[in-house]
Amino acid sequence: MKLTLLNAIFLLLLPIIIKAQESPVTLRLSLREARKMALHQNPRLRAGDLNTQIARENIAQVKWKRIPQVYADFNLQRNLIIPVTPVPANAFNPSAPEGELLPLRFSTKWTANTGLNAQVDLFNPQKKQELQEAKLQAEQSVTEQQQLENDIDFEVSKAYAAALIAEEQLRLAIADTVAKFKMVTMTQEQFDAGRLLLAELNLAKADRNTTLSHFDEATKINADATAQLLYHLGYDPEAEVKLEFTDDIESLFSSFQGVAMADSSQRLSLKRLDQEEQMINVQLKGTKNGFLPVLAVQGYYGSNYFDNNFELFKSRNWNGNSFVNVGLRIPLTEGLERVKKISQLKLQQQVNRLEYQDQQHKNKLDGLAASREVALAEKKYTRAKDNFILAQENYQNVQAQYNNGRLLIGDFYKQSYAYEQEKNSYLNASYDFILARMKQEKTLKD
């Protein structure tokens, strides 16, 4: 069966028509809007926000440990065997022989105690260290979230550019395929009229089939790019969402062209190492302070119960008990472990400073490489665009000549192939430049 031009257009647009009918939601996006949406909807970023919140809650938890600890307790004990304590017999009987012992029971079958306990550390350097570490961990969590935001921002920008290029590639593939179907129809008419050889007709049909393969490939690439962008935006990749881009290749190119990328005053990589340095310093100071004593005040106010019968509500069996004491804990053998810990932390401090110096050099190296890549990609894009415009003019010219019977089909396909090559080069060069700019933007923040 021969495919007419109308049938060809319908078959090409059928998947798009079906998808449009199944997609009730239309999402109009610019690159800036896509970035903003990802920052609010991406599940990984939202999870990172929660981790940051958890780190802040940990600060409050550590602060609560510094307030006086007050608790109530109640203990009930049944003594199955009442312990016996030997005492000098002459303490109770003056006539008892010297050295004679008298076994006495100093408890009852039932004992209990209840009361309030309170303890507060007057001086405890370890708790101060815990609070400082919790604050630094919260700062590190914020830095990690900033790094994740930078990564997601790059990923969604890259996906946006890829989807935009893929849509343009699909548009060109549709236009090219429709033109090739039209060409086959005209070639068939010329062959039927006896003005062309069968080999030339078959060549036209083969070229049409190749173009259909390119269309199928462009459709697949477009679907993959759309799903990838939806994923980074926080949507289900299979969601019924139709994307409409408010940017085009030229506007996206212009938005990145000639814009000076300012180097961040504090790269995230250096910020992380600086926070690690602060953490080591806090741990080093806390370990040294571990040689200091801990001073604490403890108090108790309660009552004790003694009786051989289980009569808890008999008031005369309850006796008051209250005290306040001041305790001083002086570390002795723990000092040996702390000496080793201090030595280890000092070495870690040196490692961190060397890593910081290396990271500074690496950041400069990455920045220079990114700048050179952008400069090269911009030149390639400008030349590829010029070549594509020239090839497009030539293609339209030879197509008109062929339609008027002034050009052989072989010459037409040579020019058609050249046009395809320049078109692909143009699309690749535009994507490479935009991607190079995005990489440079990310590099200057990392």
Sequence and secondary structure as in RCSB ss.txt:
>XXXX:A:sequence
MKLTLLNAIFLLLLPIIIKAQESPVTLRLSLREARKMALHQNPRLRAGDLNTQIARENIAQVKWKRIPQVYADFN
LQRNLIIPVTPVPANAFNPSAPEGELLPLRFSTKWTANTGLNAQVDLFNPQKKQELQEAKLQAEQSVTEQQQLEN
DIDFEVSKAYAAALIAEEQLRLAIADTVAKFKMVTMTQEQFDAGRLLLAELNLAKADRNTTLSHFDEATKINADA
TAQLLYHLGYDPEAEVKLEFTDDIESLFSSFQGVAMADSSQRLSLKRLDQEEQMINVQLKGTKNGFLPVLAVQGY
YGSNYFDNNFELFKSRNWNGNSFVNVGLRIPLTEGLERVKKISQLKLQQQVNRLEYQDQQHKNKLDGLAASREVA
LAEKKYTRAKDNFILAQENYQNVQAQYNNGRLLIGDFYKQSYAYEQEKNSYLNASYDFILARMKQEKTLKD
>XXXX:A:secstr
    HHHHHHHHHHHHHHHHHH  EEEEE HHHHHHHHHHH HHHHHHHHHHHHHHHHHHHHHHTTS EEEEEEE
EEE SS  EEEEEGGGT TTS TT EEEEE   SEEEEEEEEEEEEEE HHHHHHHHHHHHHHHHHHHHHHHHHH
HHHHHHHHHHHHHHHHHHHHHHHHHHHHHHHHHHHHHHHHHHTTSS HHHHHHHHHHHHHHHHHHHHHHHHHHHH
HHHHHHHTTS TT  EEEEES  HHHHHHHHTT      SS HHHHHHHHHHHHHHHHHHHHHHTTS EEEEEEE
EEEEEEESS  TT GGGEEEEEEEEEEEE  STHHHHHHHHHHHHHHHHHHHHHHHHHHHHHHHHHHHHHHHHHH
HHHHHHHHHHHHHHHHHHHHHHHHHHHHTT S HHHHHHHHHHHHHHHHHHHHHHHHHHHHHHHHHHHTT 
